Amino acid sequence: MTARPILPQTTAHPPSASNASRVGRPRGEAGAKLAAGIAVSISEGPEFIWNRLQASGPLEPLHDFIGAASGPGFIDWRPEWYSVYEQIYFGAVRGGAPTREAAEQLARNLRDILWRRHEVERVRAELDSHRVALDLNALIPIPRRVLRKGFVEAGQDWMWANWGVRWPIRRVTFAIERERGDKNGVKPVAVFRFLSEDWSPWIALLRMRERWPELRFEMKAAYLDFDSLREEAQGRKN
């Protein structure tokens, strides 16, 4: 697997404004201000980024951070399911559904699948409110007024302005590793690995540093090169 490294020191320090021509411009005034000078690659689809966040320092604040960072990994956007049905229906009609009945059937089926998946995740969150080791919504909660407006209308802009990403992070893993110190021997380091889209959550990183000044936070990230992965997989088949 090949990876294209980005911001090798930390995603909390964006590059200079000379790269502004390659900036992914977010919607909304607040997001546009935050985006100034942040260099990303533009493609037809999302860029997937593997991130490694590590936190180290005194044990008491480190344990406090680990506890505060965990959450259910689920955000209840409280979707209006009839609106979801309508969006799918009109999309199917525009996409060339053979009949109105076929578009209605497709919209009902997809809406029901999405509803069931939403309910499964909601129940899982209720049963285990700390099942995900790094949950940005646990650290920096999305206000109810934003949740009421929904993911598309307000959620993405809010996450961009407050987390530095437009989508929740995924595929989170956590481990306590050991790092040799200068004088104090071996010290524990909390290591989180996760997947994000297009950006690393650099604003969330800044807020972690503000809230736990005794700790040292470092984040490293690399873009996944899916073209190379596909070529490599094709080569194995041949």
C-alpha positions in Angstrom: 0.0 0.0 0.0 1.4 3.4 -0.9 0.6 6.6 0.9 1.1 10.2 0.1 2.2 12.0 3.3 0.6 15.3 4.3 1.6 17.8 6.9 4.2 15.4 8.5 4.6 17.3 11.8 1.0 17.9 12.7 -2.2 18.8 10.9 -2.6 21.6 13.4 -0.1 23.7 11.4 -1.6 24.4 8.0 0.7 25.3 5.1 1.2 28.8 3.8 -1.4 30.7 1.7 0.7 30.1 -1.4 -1.1 26.8 -1.8 -4.6 28.5 -1.6 -5.3 27.6 -5.2 -5.5 23.9 -4.2 -7.7 24.6 -1.2 -11.0 22.8 -0.9 -13.4 25.7 -0.3 -16.1 24.8 2.3 -19.6 26.3 2.3 -20.4 29.1 4.7 -18.6 32.2 5.8 -17.2 30.6 9.0 -15.8 27.6 7.1 -14.3 29.8 4.4 -12.3 31.8 7.0 -11.0 28.6 8.6 -10.0 27.1 5.2 -7.7 30.0 4.2 -4.3 28.5 3.5 -5.1 24.9 4.1 -3.8 22.7 1.2 -5.7 19.7 0.1 -6.0 17.7 -3.1 -9.2 18.0 -5.1 -10.5 14.9 -6.8 -13.8 13.6 -8.1 -14.4 11.7 -4.9 -13.3 12.0 -1.3 -9.7 11.5 -0.3 -9.4 9.0 2.6 -6.8 9.8 5.2 -5.3 7.5 7.8 -4.5 9.4 10.9 -2.4 8.6 13.9 -3.0 10.7 17.0 -0.9 10.2 20.1 -1.2 11.8 23.5 1.4 11.6 26.3 2.2 13.2 29.6 1.3 13.0 33.3 -0.9 10.0 34.0 -3.8 11.8 35.7 -4.6 14.2 32.8 -3.8 11.4 30.3 -6.4 9.1 31.9 -8.8 12.1 32.0 -8.4 12.7 28.3 -8.8 9.0 27.4 -12.1 8.9 29.4 -13.4 12.1 27.8 -12.4 11.1 24.3 -14.5 7.9 24.3 -18.1 8.0 23.2 -20.8 6.0 21.3 -19.5 6.9 17.9 -23.1 7.7 16.8 -24.7 11.1 16.0 -28.5 11.2 16.0 -29.2 13.6 13.2 -32.9 12.9 13.7 -33.7 12.6 10.0 -37.1 13.4 8.6 -37.8 10.0 7.0 -40.5 11.3 4.6 -38.0 13.8 3.3 -35.5 11.0 2.8 -38.1 9.1 0.8 -38.8 12.2 -1.3 -35.2 12.8 -2.1 -34.7 9.2 -3.2 -37.9 9.2 -5.2 -37.2 12.3 -7.2 -33.6 11.2 -7.7 -34.9 7.9 -9.1 -37.3 9.8 -11.4 -34.5 12.0 -12.7 -32.3 9.0 -13.1 -34.6 7.3 -15.5 -36.8 5.0 -13.4 -39.0 3.1 -15.9 -42.3 3.9 -14.0 -43.5 6.0 -11.1 -44.3 2.9 -9.2 -40.8 1.6 -9.6 -39.4 4.9 -8.3 -41.8 4.7 -5.3 -40.8 1.1 -4.5 -37.1 1.9 -4.7 -37.6 5.0 -2.5 -39.5 3.0 0.1 -37.0 0.1 0.2 -34.0 2.4 0.5 -35.7 4.6 3.2 -36.5 1.5 5.2 -33.0 0.2 4.9 -31.6 3.5 6.1 -34.1 3.7 8.9 -33.2 0.2 10.2 -29.5 0.9 10.0 -30.1 4.2 11.9 -32.1 2.4 14.6 -29.5 -0.4 15.0 -26.7 2.2 15.6 -28.9 4.2 17.9 -29.6 1.1 20.1 -25.9 0.2 20.1 -25.0 3.7 21.3 -27.6 3.4 24.1 -26.2 0.1 25.2 -22.6 1.2 25.2 -22.0 4.9 25.4 -18.2 4.5 25.4 -17.7 1.9 22.7 -15.6 4.1 20.4 -12.2 5.2 21.8 -12.1 8.6 20.0 -15.4 10.3 19.4 -15.2 13.9 18.4 -18.8 14.5 19.3 -18.0 13.4 22.9 -15.1 15.8 23.1 -16.7 18.7 21.2 -20.5 18.1 21.2 -22.7 19.2 18.3 -25.3 21.6 19.7 -29.0 20.5 19.6 -29.9 23.4 17.4 -27.5 22.1 14.7 -28.8 18.5 15.1 -32.4 19.7 14.6 -31.4 21.3 11.3 -29.8 18.1 10.1 -26.5 16.9 8.7 -26.8 18.5 5.2 -28.3 21.8 6.2 -26.1 22.7 9.1 -24.1 19.7 10.4 -21.3 19.6 7.9 -20.6 23.4 8.2 -20.6 23.1 12.0 -18.2 20.1 12.0 -15.9 21.9 9.5 -15.8 25.0 11.7 -15.4 23.1 15.0 -13.6 19.9 14.2 -11.8 20.7 10.9 -13.6 17.9 9.0 -17.0 17.6 7.3 -17.6 14.0 8.2 -17.3 12.1 11.5 -14.1 10.0 11.8 -14.3 6.2 11.3 -12.4 3.0 11.9 -11.1 4.1 15.2 -8.6 1.9 17.1 -6.8 2.5 20.4 -3.8 1.2 22.2 -1.5 2.1 25.0 2.1 2.0 23.8 5.3 2.5 25.6 7.8 5.2 24.7 11.3 5.6 26.2 11.8 8.9 27.9 15.0 10.8 28.5 15.2 10.5 32.3 12.1 8.9 33.6 12.4 5.6 31.8 9.4 4.2 29.8 6.2 6.3 29.7 2.8 5.3 28.4 1.5 6.9 25.2 -2.2 6.8 24.1 -2.3 6.0 20.4 -5.5 6.5 18.3 -5.7 5.5 14.7 -8.7 6.5 12.5 -9.9 7.2 9.1 -11.1 10.7 7.9 -12.2 12.1 4.6 -10.4 14.9 2.8 -9.0 16.5 6.0 -7.6 15.6 9.3 -9.4 17.0 12.3 -6.9 19.7 13.0 -9.3 22.1 14.8 -10.2 19.4 17.2 -6.5 18.8 17.8 -6.0 22.5 18.7 -8.9 22.2 21.2 -7.5 19.1 22.8 -4.2 21.0 23.4 -6.1 23.9 24.9 -8.2 21.7 27.2 -5.2 19.5 28.3 -2.2 21.8 28.3 -0.2 19.3 30.4 -0.3 16.7 27.6 1.6 16.5 24.4 -0.5 15.8 21.3 0.9 14.8 17.9 -1.0 13.9 14.8 0.4 12.4 11.6 -1.6 11.6 8.5 -1.2 10.1 5.1 -3.5 10.0 2.1 -4.5 6.5 0.9 -3.6 6.0 -2.8 -6.6 3.9 -4.0 -5.4 4.0 -7.6 -2.2 2.2 -6.6 -4.2 -0.2 -4.4 -6.4 -1.1 -7.4 -3.4 -1.6 -9.7 -1.7 -3.7 -7.0 -4.8 -5.9 -6.6 -5.2 -6.2 -10.4 -1.5 -7.3 -10.6 -2.2 -10.1 -8.0 -5.1 -11.4 -10.1 -3.0 -11.5 -13.3 
